[in-house]
Amino acid sequence: MIFTNELFDLSKSIAGGCLSLYTHPWEALPHIGKHILQLAKTLPEELFEQRGENIWIAKSAKIHPNATIIGPCIIDEAAEVRPGAFIRGNVLVGKHAVVGNSTELKNVILFDNVQVPHYNYVGDSVLGHRAHMGAGSITSNVKSDKSLVIIRNGDEHIKTGLKKCGAMLGDNAEIGCNSVLNPGTVVGRDSQVYPLSSVRGVIPAKHIYKNAREIVQKRSE
């Protein structure tokens, strides 16, 4: 559950075609800005307007006047950017997504219906369809020793070649309040992280992360 097409329904983002070029989603991180500029050329003028240098916002999006937005950036239809949000560039916000009060985004792709609604930091990350980060939860994107990030998938250690790599959240991932997703965290589809967790490595799909020693499969409904 570390491959792009396993983590995400690529039809749920205008960036889906761009992400399909990469076997693993973190491979797209150095190229998000370039893809935004490419996608901007395809945006219909009747639905989008340019509001500053390399900033394209859907006319149906709700942008609070004291939010700060730096390009390249696309904010898709019916998205909401709340007071005090800081969008630092190389950011794509999907349809009906919520970027909350005092939330900071940098070099990220948010699929449609993603919610980062309260005091979140999301950097160098990809969040799948309907992923939700509870209040105060953040992605840590740089290791304390500044070495290159490695994805730890059980006994497998995958070199990203990246100094900055946050979290890859599969579709419907749920992150509990005040949790920290350490550099190179991957959370599979439909998985859940308990509040106040410090997470690293790969969490399989349809699992619950209670702590590092207790990651349990969800019960079938």
WOMOGI-V234562 format. One record per residue. N is the residue number from 1. OMEGA is omega in whole degrees, 0 to 359 (* if undefined). Layout:
BEGIN
n omega
N OMEGA
N OMEGA
END
This chain:
BEGIN
n omega
1 177
2 182
3 184
4 184
5 174
6 183
7 193
8 162
9 189
10 177
11 184
12 175
13 175
14 176
15 184
16 179
17 178
18 182
19 181
20 179
21 188
22 178
23 178
24 186
25 180
26 177
27 180
28 189
29 181
30 188
31 184
32 180
33 179
34 181
35 177
36 180
37 177
38 181
39 182
40 180
41 183
42 184
43 180
44 183
45 180
46 181
47 185
48 172
49 178
50 182
51 181
52 185
53 177
54 177
55 180
56 185
57 177
58 180
59 179
60 179
61 179
62 184
63 179
64 187
65 180
66 169
67 178
68 182
69 178
70 180
71 357
72 183
73 169
74 174
75 191
76 189
77 174
78 173
79 180
80 176
81 191
82 185
83 174
84 178
85 182
86 179
87 195
88 178
89 184
90 184
91 172
92 181
93 186
94 179
95 176
96 178
97 178
98 173
99 195
100 181
101 178
102 175
103 181
104 178
105 178
106 177
107 183
108 168
109 173
110 176
111 179
112 174
113 174
114 175
115 170
116 201
117 187
118 169
119 180
120 167
121 179
122 182
123 176
124 188
125 173
126 182
127 185
128 185
129 178
130 172
131 183
132 175
133 180
134 184
135 175
136 179
137 186
138 168
139 173
140 190
141 180
142 178
143 184
144 179
145 177
146 177
147 183
148 185
149 177
150 175
151 182
152 182
153 187
154 178
155 181
156 177
157 185
158 179
159 179
160 186
161 185
162 172
163 181
164 178
165 183
166 185
167 172
168 182
169 178
170 180
171 176
172 176
173 182
174 183
175 183
176 184
177 174
178 174
179 176
180 174
181 185
182 184
183 178
184 177
185 175
186 179
187 184
188 180
189 173
190 178
191 188
192 177
193 179
194 174
195 175
196 181
197 168
198 193
199 170
200 180
201 186
202 174
203 183
204 177
205 176
206 176
207 175
208 177
209 177
210 172
211 187
212 182
213 183
214 177
215 192
216 178
217 177
218 175
219 177
220 181
221 *
END
